[in-house]
Amino acid sequence: MNFFQKNNFSSLLPSLNSQVWILASGRFLSNVGTGFTLFYAPIFFVNQVGLSATAVGWALGSASISGVVGRILGGAFSDSQFWGRRRTLLLSAAIAAIACFVLAITPDFTTLVIGNLLLGLGQGLYWPATEAVVADVTSTDQRREAYAVTRLADNLGLGMGIVFGGVLIGTTGAYRALFILDGLSFLIFLAVVYFAIAETRPQENQTGAFAPGSWQIALSDRSLLVFAIVNIIFTTYIAQLHSTLPLYLKNFVPVSSGGQGFTETTISILFGWHMAMAIVTQLPVARALKRFTHPQALTISALMWTLGFFCIWITGTVASGQITWAILALSLLAIATVAYTPSASALITDLAPPAQIGIYFSINSLCWAGGYFIGPPLGGWALDQSAAIADSFWLGSALSVAIVVGILQYLRRLLGSREQERAGSSGGTRRTRKTRKTRKTRGTGE
């Protein structure tokens, strides 16, 4: 029995620093709460509170405004000598918990915006710090799998939250209770960080995170800036998956003679399946993509997004079999997501100088803020139009992936030139040292 466990079960999981596994467990617990609200918030605020889809889209998108501030501070705090990664994570969890309790009592648009502004600030502080922790305690060849493990924990938590949230809504209709549970999950995450996560910031990193030079290095990195464009588009896609698609499936996919869409329970099952696919494929996809460069892995993800969006368009336009097409679409989008996130984080770590990892992840996280600022209002606008425009929105999203692929090819050339320059610089350094040694030897001989 011990032999089986050692040689089979352990081989399924990568060998990583214990801090990665502790952080992953905390992220799992936190995302159980997030799963309660992630897909049901748009439905609740439109169909229960009575706000328009556009208003809800703008309110959800407002989190990106404060998220920009949070991400800038999160990267700076993570690299700073006083705050570091651990204190930044504690602050983010506390703010996010308060935000969830505000959303739980939201009666109108103004309170909804306030809650989302707080939530955006908490999330903005969180992402640069948590990604930097993983980078600190892993080697280069471990990072894709390490980021895959933390994303796996996220998806496991989200999946459980979505399923339990759907059950709670289906049996009680208590939408507001979901936000309270989400707030409690952030408090649990805060406890995990406080008691079990050590500070991982390298002690030799004495760079002032707020110094202009720290940001100038990042903002002058052409490869990072090109990737930022791709990153914003990818995160806009993810925002559509989280904020626009649930409402589209509820209000626009005609699955009955009365033109009604999927029920909340069915939507819960569909997104539960989506999370299950992400969970099952996370580590296998990460391992399969290790043989590819980062731009190649991201291109594979982009192609999966195309197929997924195309299947959503079919779901809303066919006369029958909508559930089959919806399952296929969400399966493809799950694979697209798990192919994207670890590769994107690993690429940022490879690009960043050791003293600016927090700043680089701050910029990476700002791209998520940009995507979530663009995505919900854009999707909300489409759903406030006619059914034809709402359906065509997904076809347009599928066609837009061609732009992503083109930018990724340019990024591949940039990274290739960067590697050649590094190789040339290393070769020049070795030749210089060899020449100096030869001259020294000749001088001694004479």
FIVOMAR-123658 format. One record per residue (C-alpha): residue number from 0; x, y, z. Coordinates in steps of 0.02 Angstrom, whole numbers, always signed. Each point is the difference from the previous one (the first is absolute). Layout:
% FIVOMAR-123658
 num     c1     c2     c3
 NUM      X      Y      Z
...
% end
This chain:
% FIVOMAR-123658
 num     c1     c2     c3
   0     +0     +0     +0
   1   +141   +121    +44
   2    +87    -45   -161
   3   -157    +43   -100
   4    -22   +166    +87
   5   +179    +50    -20
   6    +21    -46   -181
   7   -170    +36    -73
   8    -95   +131    +98
   9   +153   +108    +33
  10    +49     -8   -182
  11   -162    +87    -46
  12    +51   +155    +98
  13   +156   +105    -27
  14   +131    +12   +137
  15    -15   +179    +63
  16    +45   +105   +151
  17   -123    -23   +145
  18    -42   +186     -5
  19    -78    -27   -173
  20   -115   -136    +69
  21    -48   +105   +152
  22    -38   +150   -110
  23   -100   -112   -116
  24   -104    -64   +145
  25    -39   +178    +53
  26    -46    +48   -177
  27   -114   -152    -10
  28    -97    +53   +154
  29    -11   +180    -60
  30    -63    -50   -172
  31   -137   -111    +72
  32    -76   +163    +59
  33    +35    +89   -164
  34    -87   -141    -93
  35   -157    +34   +101
  36    -17   +172    -81
  37   +104     +2   -160
  38   -132    -63   -121
  39   -155    +48    +97
  40    +36   +183    +37
  41    -54    +64   -173
  42   -159   -105     +6
  43    -41    +61   +177
  44    +28   +186    -31
  45    -95     -1   -165
  46   -144   -118    +38
  47    -20    +25   +188
  48    +62   +176    +43
  49    -71    +68   -164
  50   +151    +86    -77
  51    +30     -1   -188
  52   +131   -114    -75
  53    +99   +154    -55
  54     -4    +74   +176
  55    +56   -164    +77
  56   +137    -13   -131
  57    +64   +173    +44
  58     -9    -37   +186
  59    +96   -163    -20
  60   +123    +88   -113
  61    +27   +136   +131
  62    +99   -126   +101
  63   +135    +22   -131
  64    +16   +185    +42
  65    +49    -33   +179
  66    +87   -157    -62
  67   +124   +110    -92
  68    +46    +87   +162
  69     +5   -166    +92
  70   +111    -81   -130
  71   +123   +144     -1
  72     +8     -2   +189
  73     +2   -190     +3
  74   +154    -11   -109
  75    +88   +140    +94
  76    -45    -70   +171
  77    +55   -175    -51
  78   +174    +61    -47
  79    +16   +120   +147
  80   +107    -38   +151
  81   -137    +46   +125
  82   -156    -81    -75
  83    +63   -150    -98
  84   -110   -138    -72
  85    -80    -61   +164
  86    -64   +166    +68
  87    -67    +46   -171
  88   -101   -162     -6
  89    -69    +32   +175
  90    -56   +176    -49
  91    -81    -62   -160
  92    -99   -135    +90
  93    -66   +123   +130
  94    -59   +125   -131
  95    -80   -135   -108
  96    -97    -68   +151
  97    -70   +174    +37
  98    -50    +19   -183
  99    -99   -162     +2
 100    -97    +53   +154
 101    -42   +166    -86
 102    -63    -94   -154
 103   -106   -111   +112
 104   -105   +151    +51
 105     -1    +89   -170
 106   -171    +74    -41
 107    +46   +115   -145
 108   +128    +48   -132
 109   +102   +116   +113
 110    +30   -132   +134
 111    +38   -128   -136
 112   +137   +115    -67
 113    +72    +29   +175
 114     +8   -187    +33
 115    +84    -34   -166
 116   +125   +142    +25
 117    +53    -79   +165
 118     +5   -173    -78
 119   +107    +64   -142
 120   +122    +79   +122
 121    +16   -163    +97
 122    +24   -104   -157
 123   +125   +125    -67
 124   +109    -16   +155
 125    -16   -189     -4
 126    +60    -52   -172
 127   +176    +72    -10
 128    +39    -64   +175
 129    -66   -177    -24
 130    +85    -22   -169
 131   +164    +67    +71
 132     -6   -127   +143
 133     -5   -142   -126
 134   +143    +75   -100
 135   +105    +21   +159
 136     -7   -182    +53
 137    +13    -90   -168
 138   +132    -25   -132
 139    -23    +45   -183
 140    -42   -177    -56
 141   -129    -20   +140
 142    -99   +159    -28
 143   -126    -52   -130
 144    -52   -148   +107
 145     +6   +105   +159
 146   -116   +129    -75
 147   -107   -143    -66
 148    -16    -68   +178
 149    -57   +168    +69
 150   -122    +21   -145
 151    -60   -178    +32
 152    -38    +50   +179
 153    -92   +154    -65
 154   -104   -106   -118
 155    -38   -133   +130
 156    -61   +135   +118
 157   -100    +88   -135
 158    -77   -164    -57
 159    -57    -45   +174
 160    -64   +175    +29
 161    -99     +1   -162
 162    -82   -167    +37
 163    -41    +40   +182
 164    -56   +175    -49
 165   -117    -72   -130
 166    -71   -122   +126
 167    -26   +140   +126
 168    -84   +112   -128
 169   -107   -142    -67
 170    -63    -49   +172
 171    -11   +167    +92
 172    +19   +142   -126
 173   +111    +87   +128
 174   +118    +92   -117
 175    +62   +118   +136
 176    +60   -145   +107
 177   +125    -40   -139
 178    +91   +164    +28
 179     +9    -29   +187
 180    +78   -171    -31
 181   +122    +79   -121
 182    +54   +125   +134
 183    +26   -139   +126
 184   +109    -93   -125
 185   +115   +151    -13
 186    +15     +5   +189
 187    +51   -184     -4
 188   +131    +40   -132
 189    +64   +140   +110
 190    +22   -123   +144
 191    +94   -123   -112
 192   +122   +136    -55
 193    +22    +67   +176
 194    +39   -168    +80
 195    +80   -101   -139
 196    +81   +111   -134
 197   +175    +66    +32
 198    +71   +155    -85
 199    +84    -57   -161
 200    +70   +164    -68
 201   +188    -23    -26
 202    +94    +94   +136
 203   +128    +63   -124
 204   -137    +90    -95
 205    +27   +176    +65
 206    -71    +90   -151
 207   -122   +138    +46
 208   -163    -59    -76
 209    -68   +176    -10
 210   +156    +67    -85
 211    -34    +61   -178
 212   +143   -108    -63
 213    -90   -159    +52
 214   -149    +40   -111
 215   +109    +73   -138
 216    +88   -167    -22
 217   -166    -89    -22
 218    -81   +131   -110
 219   +151     +3   -116
 220     -8   -189    -26
 221    -73    -17   -175
 222    -37   -186    +19
 223    -99    +34   +159
 224   -100   +140    -82
 225    -43   -106   -152
 226    -55   -142   +112
 227   -105   +124    +99
 228   -106    +32   -155
 229    -30   -187    -21
 230    -33    -18   +186
 231   -135   +134     -1
 232    -90    -87   -143
 233    +11   -171    +85
 234    -68    +69   +163
 235   -141    +87    -94
 236    -47   -174    -62
 237     +6    -69   +178
 238   -108   +145    +60
 239   -131    -45   -132
 240     +2   -178    +63
 241    -32    +55   +179
 242   -117   +149    -20
 243    -86     -7   -170
 244    -21   -184    -40
 245   -106    -50   +152
 246   -126   +138    -38
 247     +2    -44   -186
 248    -39   -182    +39
 249   -139    +54   +118
 250    -86   +131   -109
 251    +45    -32   -183
 252    +17   -187    -33
 253   -177    -62    -46
 254    -12   -172    +79
 255   -189     -2    +20
 256   -151    +45   -105
 257    -23   +157   +105
 258   +173    +62    -47
 259    +68    -20   +176
 260   +184    -37    +22
 261    +89   -124   +112
 262    -52     -4   +183
 263   +120    +51   +139
 264    +20   -183    +45
 265    +47    -45   -179
 266   +121   +146    -10
 267    +76    -61   +164
 268    +25   -173    -74
 269    +74    +70   -160
 270   +127   +107    +90
 271    +32   -140   +123
 272    +45   -105   -152
 273   +110   +142    -63
 274    +93     +3   +165
 275    +13   -190     +1
 276    +80     +4   -172
 277   +122   +134    +58
 278    +43   -104   +153
 279    +27   -162    -96
 280   +101    +79   -140
 281   +103   +129    +99
 282   +155   -104    +38
 283     -4   -108   -158
 284    -13   +155   -111
 285   +140    +87    +96
 286   +112   -152    -23
 287    -46    -19   -183
 288    +41   +182    -35
 289   +173     -9    +82
 290    +71    -52   -168
 291    -60   +164    -79
 292    +62   +177    +20
 293   -111   +122    +93
 294    -67    +85   -159
 295    -37   -171    -77
 296    -95    -55   +156
 297    -99   +162     +1
 298    -40    -22   -185
 299    -73   -172    +38
 300   -106    +82   +134
 301    -58   +133   -123
 302    -57   -131   -125
 303   -101    -86   +136
 304    -84   +166    +41
 305    -51    +15   -182
 306    -82   -171     +0
 307    -85    +31   +167
 308    -76   +167    -52
 309    -58    -75   -164
 310    -90   -138    +95
 311    -86   +129   +111
 312    -63    +88   -157
 313    -69   -166    -62
 314    -81    -30   +172
 315   -102   +158    -16
 316    -52    -25   -181
 317    -44   -184    -19
 318   -180    -58    +18
 319    +43   -152   +107
 320   +145    -83    +92
 321    +50   +161    +88
 322    +59    -92   +155
 323   +120   -107   -103
 324    +78   +152    -84
 325    +10    +91   +167
 326    +93   -146    +78
 327   +121     -7   -147
 328    +28   +188     +7
 329    +37     +3   +185
 330   +116   -150    -18
 331   +102    +88   -134
 332     +4   +161   +100
 333    +62    -95   +153
 334   +147    -69    -99
 335    +33   +173    -73
 336     +9    +74   +175
 337   +114   -132    +75
 338   +117    +14   -150
 339     +9   +188    +23
 340    +24    +37   +186
 341   +156   -102    +47
 342    +90    +47   -160
 343    -38   +185    +25
 344    +63     +0   +179
 345   +156    -99    -44
 346    +37   +121   -143
 347    -10   +149   +118
 348   +120    -85   +122
 349   +124    -33   -142
 350     -8   +180    -59
 351    +18    +81   +172
 352   +166    +48    +80
 353     +8    -78   +176
 354    -19   +167    +87
 355   -154    +50   -102
 356   -105   -159     +4
 357   -138    +84    +99
 358     -2   +149   -120
 359     -9   -114   -153
 360   -143    -98    +77
 361    -82   +165    +42
 362     +0    +45   -185
 363    -60   -175    -42
 364   -141    +21   +125
 365    -41   +173    -70
 366    -38    -89   -163
 367   -131   -101    +92
 368    -73   +162    +67
 369     -6    +65   -178
 370    -84   -157    -64
 371   -130     +1   +138
 372    -31   +186    -29
 373    -33    -29   -185
 374    -87   -169     +8
 375   -154    +22   +113
 376    -59   +167    -73
 377    +28    -62   -178
 378    -93   -161    +33
 379   -136    +90    +97
 380    -26   +120   -147
 381    -16   -147   -121
 382   -129    -86   +110
 383   -103   +159    +11
 384    -20     -2   -189
 385   -101   -115   -111
 386    +22   -189     +3
 387    +87     +8   -169
 388   +134   +117    +69
 389    +17   -103   +160
 390    +27   -157   -105
 391   +121    +85   -120
 392   +103    +62   +147
 393    +72   -175    +24
 394    +39    -21   -185
 395    +91   +166     +4
 396    +98    -57   +152
 397    +53   -158    -93
 398    +61   +101   -150
 399    +96   +121   +112
 400   +120   -139    +50
 401    +89    +25   -168
 402    +69   +163    +72
 403    +67    -93   +152
 404    +89   -130   -107
 405    +82   +136   -105
 406    +65    +92   +155
 407    +65   -164    +73
 408   +101    -32   -157
 409    +81   +171    +20
 410    +33    -38   +184
 411    +83   -164    -50
 412   +122    +95   -112
 413    +36   +126   +137
 414    +38   -136   +127
 415   +110    -89   -128
 416   +101   +159    -28
 417    +11    +24   +188
 418    +72   -174    +24
 419   +126    +28   -140
 420    +56   +163    +81
 421    +22    -88   +168
 422    +97   -142    -82
 423   +110   +125    -91
 424    +30    +97   +160
 425    +45   -159    +94
 426   +115    -55   -140
 427    +82   +171     -2
 428    +28     -7   +187
 429    +78   -173    -13
 430   +113    +56   -142
 431    +54   +154    +97
 432    +43   -105   +152
 433    +96   -123   -109
 434    +96   +141    -84
 435    +44    +78   +168
 436    +59   -169    +64
 437   +107    -28   -156
 438    +78   +172    +16
 439    +35    -30   +183
 440    +83   -167    -41
 441   +106    +77   -136
 442    +53   +140   +113
 443    +53   -123   +133
 444    +97   -106   -126
 445    +95   +150    -63
% end
